[in-house]
Amino acid sequence: MVLIAGFGLSFTVFAEASSIPDWVKNNAKWWSEGNISEADYITSLEYLIQNGIIDLPTPITEVTATQTMYSDEERAQSFRVTISNIIKPLPVHFFEKFELTSSTAGDADDPRGRMYDFRDPPSFFLESVPSVDKAPFYDFVADWMNRGDLLNEFDVDVDVLDGTGSVIQTWAFTTCDIVSYGTYLQDTVFIYQFSGAQDSEIRDRASFTCTGVNLETP
């Protein structure tokens, strides 16, 4: 292996030493000592390239990512929530955010706060921008605020849907109740802006605790 350098470049030549003419070796030495001109030294490098003794590296013009990319139709896009096992049927609703929680999770920035700890009773919250179409859900929450101990616990299915509306997975919670609810102003710009506007927005959040959960797939 021979290393030839010059003009800020270096070429590693994997070849028998005898394949490089002596006059080329001498030119490299003489050029480094200032005994020959750059033009003469370039001539010796051109000779090596033209005769296949050294290969110039091919520039990288395209990078192919190894990560698989999914279209909007293929990847998860929305959460569909169905509350069942109640006397009065409740319409299906879509929520902007569904997040699992755990009593052993750390602070809000801890990734464990977005996971279900199998050792704990399952719990989660739903978050969205308040809208008129969710009025039946708000009435349901109000009943639990006023008469929670007198009501029967219910079941909640949270479907994770792709862009075509097909179910990717379902979190099936059983024997649940609502433990907290609130409406608030999110005035930190660019942080989880459900509306897509570069402005503040009003949101609401309902927290649930249950006795059981199953992760189901179609």
C-alpha positions as CSV (number, residue, x, y, z in Angstrom):
1,M,0.0,0.0,0.0
2,V,1.4,3.4,-1.0
3,L,0.1,6.8,0.1
4,I,0.5,9.6,-2.4
5,A,-0.3,13.1,-1.3
6,G,-0.6,16.6,-2.8
7,F,-2.8,19.7,-3.2
8,G,-4.8,18.8,0.0
9,L,-5.7,15.3,-1.3
10,S,-4.3,11.9,-0.6
11,F,-4.7,8.7,-2.5
12,T,-4.2,5.2,-1.0
13,V,-2.9,2.8,-3.7
14,F,-3.5,-0.9,-3.0
15,A,-1.0,-2.4,-5.4
16,E,2.4,-4.0,-5.6
17,A,5.1,-1.5,-5.1
18,S,6.7,-2.6,-8.4
19,S,3.5,-1.3,-10.3
20,I,4.4,2.3,-9.5
21,P,7.3,3.5,-11.7
22,D,10.4,4.8,-10.0
23,W,10.2,8.1,-11.8
24,V,6.7,8.7,-10.2
25,K,8.1,7.9,-6.8
26,N,11.0,10.3,-7.5
27,N,8.6,13.0,-8.7
28,A,6.7,12.9,-5.5
29,K,9.9,13.3,-3.5
30,W,11.3,16.0,-5.7
31,W,8.0,18.0,-5.7
32,S,7.9,17.9,-1.9
33,E,11.4,19.2,-1.8
34,G,10.7,21.9,-4.4
35,N,13.0,20.5,-7.0
36,I,10.3,20.1,-9.8
37,S,7.3,22.1,-10.7
38,E,3.7,21.3,-9.9
39,A,3.0,20.7,-13.5
40,D,5.5,17.9,-13.6
41,Y,4.1,16.3,-10.5
42,I,0.5,16.5,-11.9
43,T,1.8,14.7,-15.0
44,S,2.9,11.8,-12.8
45,L,-0.4,11.6,-11.0
46,E,-2.3,11.7,-14.3
47,Y,-0.2,8.7,-15.5
48,L,-1.2,6.7,-12.4
49,I,-4.9,7.4,-13.0
50,Q,-4.8,6.8,-16.7
51,N,-3.1,3.4,-16.2
52,G,-5.5,2.2,-13.5
53,I,-2.8,2.2,-10.8
54,I,-4.9,4.5,-8.6
55,D,-8.7,5.1,-8.6
56,L,-10.3,8.4,-7.6
57,P,-13.2,8.0,-5.2
58,T,-16.6,8.4,-6.8
59,P,-18.5,11.3,-5.2
60,I,-21.7,10.4,-3.3
61,T,-24.6,12.0,-5.2
62,E,-27.5,10.2,-3.6
63,V,-28.2,8.9,-0.1
64,T,-30.8,6.2,0.3
65,A,-32.4,6.1,3.7
66,T,-32.8,2.7,5.2
67,Q,-35.7,3.8,7.4
68,T,-39.1,2.7,5.9
69,M,-41.3,5.6,5.2
70,Y,-45.1,5.3,5.5
71,S,-47.7,7.3,3.7
72,D,-50.4,9.3,5.5
73,E,-52.8,6.5,4.6
74,E,-50.6,3.8,6.2
75,R,-49.5,5.5,9.4
76,A,-51.5,6.3,12.6
77,Q,-53.5,9.5,12.2
78,S,-56.3,9.7,14.8
79,F,-57.9,8.3,18.0
80,R,-61.5,7.1,18.0
81,V,-63.0,6.7,21.5
82,T,-66.1,4.5,22.3
83,I,-67.5,4.5,25.8
84,S,-69.7,1.5,26.4
85,N,-71.4,-0.6,29.1
86,I,-73.5,2.4,30.1
87,I,-77.3,2.8,30.3
88,K,-77.5,5.8,27.8
89,P,-75.5,5.2,24.6
90,L,-72.7,7.7,24.1
91,P,-71.7,8.7,20.5
92,V,-68.2,7.8,19.2
93,H,-65.8,10.8,19.5
94,F,-62.4,11.6,18.1
95,F,-59.7,13.1,20.4
96,E,-56.5,14.8,19.4
97,K,-54.5,13.2,22.1
98,F,-54.6,9.9,24.0
99,E,-51.9,9.1,26.5
100,L,-51.3,6.2,28.8
101,T,-50.2,7.1,32.3
102,S,-48.8,5.2,35.3
103,S,-48.5,5.8,39.0
104,T,-44.8,4.9,38.8
105,A,-44.1,7.3,36.0
106,G,-41.8,10.3,36.5
107,D,-42.4,13.9,35.6
108,A,-44.2,15.0,32.4
109,D,-41.0,14.8,30.3
110,D,-40.3,11.2,31.4
111,P,-41.0,8.8,28.5
112,R,-42.5,6.3,31.0
113,G,-45.4,8.7,31.3
114,R,-46.5,7.7,27.8
115,M,-46.4,4.0,28.6
116,Y,-48.5,1.5,30.5
117,D,-46.7,0.0,33.4
118,F,-48.0,-3.5,33.7
119,R,-47.6,-3.5,37.5
120,D,-50.1,-0.7,37.9
121,P,-53.8,-0.3,37.3
122,P,-54.3,1.0,33.8
123,S,-54.9,4.7,33.5
124,F,-55.0,7.3,30.7
125,F,-56.2,10.7,29.6
126,L,-57.9,12.1,26.6
127,E,-57.2,15.7,25.4
128,S,-58.8,17.8,22.7
129,V,-60.0,21.2,21.6
130,P,-63.5,21.6,23.1
131,S,-66.2,21.6,20.4
132,V,-70.0,21.5,20.1
133,D,-70.1,17.9,18.8
134,K,-68.6,16.7,22.1
135,A,-71.6,17.9,24.2
136,P,-72.8,14.4,25.0
137,F,-69.3,13.6,26.4
138,Y,-69.4,16.7,28.5
139,D,-72.8,15.7,29.9
140,F,-71.3,12.3,30.7
141,V,-68.3,14.0,32.5
142,A,-70.7,16.2,34.5
143,D,-72.6,13.2,35.7
144,W,-69.4,11.7,37.1
145,M,-68.5,15.0,38.7
146,N,-71.8,15.1,40.5
147,R,-72.8,11.5,41.1
148,G,-69.6,9.5,40.4
149,D,-70.0,7.1,43.4
150,L,-73.6,6.3,42.4
151,L,-72.8,5.5,38.7
152,N,-71.8,2.2,37.2
153,E,-68.3,2.0,36.0
154,F,-67.9,1.7,32.2
155,D,-65.7,0.4,29.4
156,V,-63.6,2.5,27.0
157,D,-62.2,1.4,23.6
158,V,-59.5,3.7,22.1
159,D,-58.9,2.8,18.5
160,V,-55.7,3.9,16.8
161,L,-56.7,4.6,13.1
162,D,-54.6,5.0,10.0
163,G,-55.3,7.6,7.3
164,T,-58.1,5.4,5.7
165,G,-59.9,5.0,9.0
166,S,-58.8,1.4,9.4
167,V,-58.0,0.2,13.0
168,I,-54.3,-0.4,13.6
169,Q,-54.7,-1.3,17.3
170,T,-57.3,-1.0,20.1
171,W,-56.7,-0.2,23.7
172,A,-59.7,-1.9,25.4
173,F,-60.1,-0.6,29.0
174,T,-62.6,-2.3,31.3
175,T,-64.4,-1.1,34.5
176,C,-63.3,2.5,34.3
177,D,-64.3,5.8,35.9
178,I,-63.4,9.4,35.4
179,V,-61.1,10.8,38.1
180,S,-60.4,14.3,36.9
181,Y,-61.5,16.8,34.2
182,G,-60.5,20.4,33.3
183,T,-60.6,23.0,30.6
184,Y,-57.6,25.3,30.3
185,L,-55.7,27.7,28.0
186,Q,-52.6,26.5,26.3
187,D,-50.7,29.7,25.6
188,T,-47.3,28.3,24.8
189,V,-46.9,28.8,21.0
190,F,-45.7,25.8,18.9
191,I,-46.3,23.2,21.7
192,Y,-48.8,20.5,20.6
193,Q,-51.0,23.0,18.8
194,F,-54.0,20.8,17.9
195,S,-55.5,23.6,15.9
196,G,-52.4,24.1,13.7
197,A,-52.6,27.9,14.4
198,Q,-49.5,29.8,15.6
199,D,-51.5,31.1,18.6
200,S,-52.9,30.1,22.0
201,E,-55.8,27.6,22.1
202,I,-58.3,26.3,24.7
203,R,-58.1,22.6,25.4
204,D,-59.7,20.1,27.8
205,R,-58.5,17.0,29.4
206,A,-60.3,14.0,31.1
207,S,-58.4,11.4,33.1
208,F,-59.5,7.9,33.5
209,T,-58.6,4.9,35.8
210,C,-59.6,1.3,35.1
211,T,-59.2,-2.1,36.5
212,G,-58.2,-3.9,33.3
213,V,-56.8,-3.3,29.7
214,N,-56.2,-5.4,26.6
215,L,-54.2,-4.5,23.6
216,E,-56.1,-5.8,20.6
217,T,-55.4,-5.9,16.8
218,P,-57.9,-6.5,14.0
